[in-house]
Amino acid sequence: MPISNQQVSSHPFLRGLHGDGSYPDHVVDRGRAILLALCERIERELPAGLAALYALTQAATEEFNDLEAAFEAAGSENETVAPEETAEDFGFLARVYGFPDADVEELIATREW
């Protein structure tokens, strides 16, 4: 399903990580894919409230948790800049999809990074 939201389709997800030698591009690309899949799911399921949105974002956060092994295998870690950049993108998605009052910490409550 292609993403219909123009702000999302043109957003450079994880921009601060791509091209940074500390974060392997192939792992960052996997993170981008998780965020894009989350967008598709939000557009398909149209969460009716914050609880429904949090369920979707927390599931995507768990996928980010699984990327830790990929970061480590590539000689890197998902630390410092990566968590902040990732959290900002989750917050961006909440705002763009009509949830300006979403709590970023709640969006990523299941994080292990």
VOMI-459873 format. One record per residue: x, y, z of N, C-alpha, C in turn; residue number from 1. Coordinates in Angstrom, 1 decimal, padded with zeros to 4 digits. Example, Ala and Ser with C-alpha at 12.3 -4.5 7.8 and 13.67 -1.06 7.14 Angstrom:
BEGIN
(node (013.2, -005.7, 007.8), (012.3, -004.5, 007.8), (013.2, -003.3, 007.8), 1),
(node (012.8, -002.2, 007.1), (013.7, -001.1, 007.1), (012.9, 000.0, 007.9), 2),
***
This chain:
BEGIN
(node (000.8, -001.2, 000.0), (000.0, 000.0, 000.0), (000.9, 001.2, 000.0), 1),
(node (000.8, 002.1, -001.0), (001.6, 003.3, -001.0), (001.1, 004.3, 000.0), 2),
(node (002.0, 005.0, 000.6), (001.7, 006.1, 001.6), (001.0, 007.2, 000.9), 3),
(node (-000.2, 007.7, 001.4), (-000.9, 008.8, 000.7), (-000.6, 010.1, 001.3), 4),
(node (-000.1, 010.2, 002.5), (000.2, 011.4, 003.2), (001.5, 012.0, 002.6), 5),
(node (001.3, 013.2, 002.0), (002.5, 013.8, 001.3), (003.6, 014.2, 002.2), 6),
(node (003.2, 014.7, 003.4), (004.3, 015.1, 004.4), (005.1, 013.9, 004.8), 7),
(node (004.5, 012.7, 004.9), (005.2, 011.5, 005.3), (006.0, 011.0, 004.1), 8),
(node (005.4, 011.0, 002.9), (006.1, 010.4, 001.8), (007.4, 011.2, 001.4), 9),
(node (007.4, 012.5, 001.8), (008.6, 013.3, 001.5), (009.5, 013.5, 002.7), 10),
(node (009.2, 012.9, 003.8), (010.0, 013.1, 005.0), (011.2, 012.3, 005.0), 11),
(node (012.4, 012.8, 005.3), (013.7, 012.1, 005.3), (013.8, 011.4, 006.7), 12),
(node (013.2, 010.2, 006.8), (013.3, 009.5, 008.1), (014.7, 009.2, 008.5), 13),
(node (015.0, 009.4, 009.7), (016.4, 009.1, 010.3), (017.5, 009.8, 009.5), 14),
(node (017.2, 011.0, 009.1), (018.1, 011.8, 008.3), (019.4, 012.0, 009.0), 15),
(node (019.4, 012.2, 010.3), (020.7, 012.4, 011.0), (021.6, 011.2, 011.1), 16),
(node (021.0, 010.0, 010.8), (021.8, 008.8, 010.9), (022.4, 008.4, 009.6), 17),
(node (021.7, 008.6, 008.5), (022.1, 008.1, 007.2), (023.3, 008.9, 006.8), 18),
(node (024.3, 008.2, 006.4), (025.6, 008.9, 006.0), (026.5, 009.1, 007.1), 19),
(node (026.1, 008.9, 008.3), (027.0, 009.0, 009.5), (027.7, 007.7, 009.7), 20),
(node (029.0, 007.7, 009.6), (029.8, 006.5, 009.7), (029.6, 005.7, 011.0), 21),
(node (029.0, 006.3, 012.0), (028.7, 005.6, 013.2), (027.5, 004.6, 013.1), 22),
(node (026.7, 004.9, 012.1), (025.5, 004.1, 011.9), (025.5, 003.5, 010.5), 23),
(node (025.6, 002.2, 010.4), (025.7, 001.6, 009.0), (024.4, 001.9, 008.2), 24),
(node (024.5, 002.4, 007.0), (023.4, 002.7, 006.2), (022.4, 001.6, 006.0), 25),
(node (022.9, 000.3, 005.9), (022.0, -000.8, 005.7), (021.1, -001.0, 006.9), 26),
(node (021.6, -000.7, 008.1), (020.8, -000.9, 009.3), (019.8, 000.3, 009.4), 27),
(node (020.3, 001.5, 009.1), (019.5, 002.7, 009.1), (018.3, 002.5, 008.2), 28),
(node (018.6, 001.9, 007.0), (017.5, 001.7, 006.0), (016.5, 000.7, 006.6), 29),
(node (016.9, -000.2, 007.4), (015.9, -001.1, 008.0), (015.0, -000.4, 009.0), 30),
(node (015.6, 000.6, 009.7), (014.8, 001.5, 010.6), (013.9, 002.3, 009.8), 31),
(node (014.3, 002.8, 008.7), (013.4, 003.6, 007.8), (012.2, 002.7, 007.3), 32),
(node (012.5, 001.5, 007.0), (011.5, 000.6, 006.5), (010.5, 000.3, 007.6), 33),
(node (010.9, 000.2, 008.9), (010.0, 000.0, 010.0), (009.1, 001.2, 010.1), 34),
(node (009.6, 002.4, 010.0), (008.8, 003.7, 010.1), (007.8, 003.8, 008.9), 35),
(node (008.2, 003.4, 007.7), (007.3, 003.5, 006.6), (006.2, 002.4, 006.7), 36),
(node (006.6, 001.3, 007.2), (005.5, 000.2, 007.4), (004.6, 000.7, 008.5), 37),
(node (005.1, 001.4, 009.5), (004.2, 002.0, 010.5), (003.2, 003.0, 009.9), 38),
(node (003.7, 003.8, 009.0), (002.8, 004.8, 008.3), (001.8, 004.1, 007.5), 39),
(node (002.1, 003.0, 006.8), (001.2, 002.3, 006.0), (000.1, 001.7, 006.9), 40),
(node (000.5, 001.2, 008.1), (-000.4, 000.6, 009.0), (-001.3, 001.6, 009.6), 41),
(node (-000.8, 002.8, 009.9), (-001.7, 003.9, 010.4), (-002.7, 004.3, 009.4), 42),
(node (-002.3, 004.4, 008.1), (-003.2, 004.8, 007.1), (-004.2, 003.7, 006.8), 43),
(node (-003.9, 002.4, 007.0), (-004.8, 001.3, 006.7), (-005.8, 001.1, 007.9), 44),
(node (-005.3, 001.2, 009.1), (-006.1, 000.9, 010.3), (-006.8, 002.2, 010.8), 45),
(node (-006.3, 003.4, 010.5), (-006.9, 004.6, 011.0), (-007.2, 004.6, 012.5), 46),
(node (-006.2, 004.6, 013.3), (-006.5, 004.5, 014.8), (-007.4, 005.6, 015.2), 47),
(node (-008.4, 005.2, 016.0), (-009.4, 006.2, 016.4), (-009.1, 007.0, 017.6), 48),
(node (-008.0, 006.7, 018.3), (-007.6, 007.5, 019.5), (-006.2, 007.2, 019.8), 49),
(node (-005.7, 007.8, 020.9), (-004.3, 007.7, 021.3), (-004.0, 006.3, 021.7), 50),
(node (-004.9, 005.6, 022.4), (-004.6, 004.2, 022.8), (-004.3, 003.3, 021.6), 51),
(node (-005.1, 003.5, 020.5), (-004.9, 002.7, 019.3), (-003.6, 003.1, 018.6), 52),
(node (-003.3, 004.4, 018.6), (-002.0, 004.8, 018.0), (-000.8, 004.3, 018.8), 53),
(node (-000.9, 004.3, 020.1), (000.2, 003.8, 020.9), (000.4, 002.3, 020.7), 54),
(node (-000.6, 001.6, 020.5), (-000.5, 000.2, 020.2), (000.3, -000.1, 019.0), 55),
(node (000.1, 000.8, 017.9), (000.8, 000.6, 016.7), (002.2, 001.1, 016.8), 56),
(node (002.4, 002.2, 017.4), (003.8, 002.7, 017.6), (004.7, 001.9, 018.5), 57),
(node (004.1, 001.3, 019.5), (004.8, 000.5, 020.4), (005.2, -000.8, 019.7), 58),
(node (004.4, -001.3, 018.9), (004.7, -002.5, 018.1), (005.9, -002.2, 017.2), 59),
(node (005.9, -001.1, 016.5), (007.0, -000.7, 015.7), (008.3, -000.4, 016.5), 60),
(node (008.1, 000.1, 017.7), (009.3, 000.3, 018.6), (009.9, -001.0, 018.9), 61),
(node (009.1, -002.1, 019.1), (009.7, -003.4, 019.4), (010.5, -003.9, 018.2), 62),
(node (010.1, -003.5, 017.0), (010.9, -003.9, 015.8), (012.3, -003.1, 015.9), 63),
(node (012.2, -001.9, 016.3), (013.5, -001.2, 016.5), (014.4, -001.8, 017.6), 64),
(node (013.8, -002.3, 018.6), (014.5, -003.1, 019.6), (015.3, -004.2, 019.0), 65),
(node (014.7, -004.9, 018.0), (015.3, -006.0, 017.4), (016.5, -005.6, 016.5), 66),
(node (016.6, -004.3, 016.1), (017.7, -003.8, 015.3), (019.0, -003.7, 016.1), 67),
(node (018.9, -003.8, 017.4), (020.1, -003.7, 018.2), (021.2, -004.7, 017.8), 68),
(node (020.7, -005.9, 017.5), (021.7, -007.0, 017.1), (022.3, -006.6, 015.8), 69),
(node (021.5, -006.0, 014.9), (022.1, -005.7, 013.5), (023.1, -004.5, 013.7), 70),
(node (022.8, -003.6, 014.6), (023.8, -002.5, 014.9), (025.1, -003.1, 015.4), 71),
(node (025.0, -004.0, 016.4), (026.1, -004.6, 017.0), (026.9, -005.5, 015.9), 72),
(node (026.2, -006.2, 015.1), (026.9, -007.0, 014.1), (027.7, -006.2, 013.1), 73),
(node (027.2, -004.9, 012.9), (027.9, -004.0, 012.0), (028.9, -003.2, 012.7), 74),
(node (029.2, -003.5, 014.0), (030.2, -002.7, 014.7), (029.7, -001.4, 015.2), 75),
(node (028.4, -001.3, 015.5), (027.8, 000.0, 015.9), (026.9, -000.3, 017.1), 76),
(node (026.3, 000.8, 017.6), (025.3, 000.7, 018.6), (024.2, 001.7, 018.4), 77),
(node (023.0, 001.4, 018.8), (021.8, 002.3, 018.7), (021.8, 003.1, 019.9), 78),
(node (022.7, 004.1, 020.0), (022.8, 004.9, 021.2), (023.0, 006.4, 020.9), 79),
(node (022.8, 007.2, 021.8), (022.9, 008.7, 021.8), (022.1, 009.3, 020.7), 80),
(node (022.6, 009.5, 019.5), (021.9, 010.2, 018.5), (020.7, 009.4, 017.9), 81),
(node (020.9, 008.1, 017.7), (019.9, 007.3, 017.1), (018.6, 007.3, 017.9), 82),
(node (018.6, 007.1, 019.2), (017.3, 007.1, 019.9), (016.6, 008.4, 019.8), 83),
(node (017.4, 009.5, 019.9), (016.7, 010.8, 019.8), (016.1, 011.1, 018.4), 84),
(node (016.9, 010.7, 017.4), (016.4, 010.8, 016.0), (015.2, 010.0, 015.8), 85),
(node (015.2, 008.8, 016.3), (014.1, 007.8, 016.1), (012.8, 008.4, 016.9), 86),
(node (013.0, 008.8, 018.1), (011.9, 009.4, 018.9), (011.3, 010.6, 018.2), 87),
(node (012.1, 011.5, 017.6), (011.6, 012.6, 016.9), (010.8, 012.2, 015.7), 88),
(node (011.2, 011.1, 015.0), (010.4, 010.7, 013.8), (009.0, 010.1, 014.3), 89),
(node (009.0, 009.4, 015.4), (007.7, 008.9, 016.0), (006.8, 010.1, 016.3), 90),
(node (007.4, 011.1, 016.9), (006.6, 012.3, 017.3), (006.1, 013.0, 016.0), 91),
(node (006.9, 013.1, 015.0), (006.5, 013.6, 013.7), (005.3, 012.9, 013.1), 92),
(node (005.4, 011.6, 013.1), (004.3, 010.8, 012.6), (003.0, 011.0, 013.4), 93),
(node (003.1, 011.1, 014.7), (001.9, 011.3, 015.5), (001.2, 012.6, 015.1), 94),
(node (002.0, 013.7, 015.0), (001.5, 015.0, 014.6), (000.9, 015.0, 013.2), 95),
(node (001.6, 014.4, 012.3), (001.1, 014.4, 010.9), (-000.2, 013.7, 010.7), 96),
(node (-000.3, 012.6, 011.5), (-001.5, 011.8, 011.4), (-002.6, 012.2, 012.3), 97),
(node (-002.5, 013.4, 012.9), (-003.6, 014.0, 013.6), (-003.6, 013.8, 015.1), 98),
(node (-002.5, 013.5, 015.7), (-002.4, 013.2, 017.1), (-001.3, 014.2, 017.7), 99),
(node (-001.6, 015.5, 017.7), (-000.6, 016.4, 018.2), (-000.4, 016.3, 019.7), 100),
(node (-001.3, 015.7, 020.4), (-001.2, 015.6, 021.9), (-000.5, 014.3, 022.3), 101),
(node (-000.1, 013.5, 021.3), (000.6, 012.2, 021.7), (001.9, 012.5, 022.5), 102),
(node (002.1, 011.7, 023.5), (003.3, 011.7, 024.3), (004.3, 010.9, 023.7), 103),
(node (005.4, 011.5, 023.3), (006.5, 010.7, 022.6), (007.0, 009.6, 023.4), 104),
(node (007.1, 009.8, 024.7), (007.6, 008.7, 025.6), (006.6, 007.5, 025.6), 105),
(node (005.3, 007.8, 025.4), (004.3, 006.8, 025.4), (004.3, 006.1, 024.0), 106),
(node (004.6, 006.9, 022.9), (004.7, 006.3, 021.6), (005.8, 005.2, 021.5), 107),
(node (006.9, 005.4, 022.3), (008.0, 004.5, 022.2), (008.2, 003.8, 023.6), 108),
(node (007.1, 003.6, 024.3), (007.2, 003.1, 025.7), (007.9, 001.7, 025.8), 109),
(node (007.8, 000.9, 024.7), (008.4, -000.4, 024.7), (009.9, -000.4, 024.3), 110),
(node (010.5, 000.7, 024.2), (011.9, 000.8, 023.7), (012.8, 000.2, 024.7), 111),
(node (013.9, -000.4, 024.2), (015.0, -000.9, 025.0), (016.3, -000.2, 024.6), 112),
(node (016.2, 001.0, 024.0), (017.3, 001.8, 023.6), (017.3, 003.1, 024.2), 113),
***
